[in-house]
Amino acid sequence: MKDLKFKDAFSYPFNRPAGLLNILWILLPIIGWFPLGGYGIRITKEFMKGKFKKLPEFSFGSDFKLGLMMLIKAIPLIVVYYVVLEILGKASFAGRVVQVLIGILILPMLIMNFFNKETVKSSFDLSVLEPVFNNLGDYFIAMLKSTALGIIFLLMIIILVGIPAGQFSKNIFIADFYRRHIK
């Protein structure tokens, strides 16, 4: 499978500019946050299917339901993650290094798997980590591309489009890695 080109990832949020206005839901506390979260998950799932053409249409009802249900299902992963961070944080320098490695190597793939399968169990499926360790070079390139894209969109905050563009395409390279390496 071909990997996603940087220029395609950059242009993705601008292929349907009206879709960038969906970020305005963030201004509606809680009521707007759930559908925006569900929309972000749906976008990431489209990336995992190789759909990089344009932002999908926003659907308040179904995106709200998806965002709310995924938040509820994410609670066990969030709790376990923070307990592990707390335990490692009390350790020496090595514990802090392990914290960073978990955040870079483990958590992104568990989240992609969780978004893809939408089950609590999938957020703890460590088998999705094997492709990361078997393709470390490719994974780090995906992480570097994600970081570079994030920096570009951060700089574009000056013209306001950087905020929604960054929000709606932040998982694009990690989701592309997931698509290419995890069945």
Buried (B, 14 or more C-beta within 10 A) or exposed (E): EEBBEBEEBBBBBBEEEEBBEBBEBBEEEEEBBBBBBBBBBBBBBBBBEBEBEBBBEBBBEEBBBBBBBBBEBBEEBEEEBEEBBEEBEEEEEEEEEBBEEBEEBBBBBBBBBBBBBBEBEBBEBEEBBEBBEEBEEBBBBBBEBBEBBBEBBEEBEEEEBBBBBBBBBBBBBBBBBBBBBBE
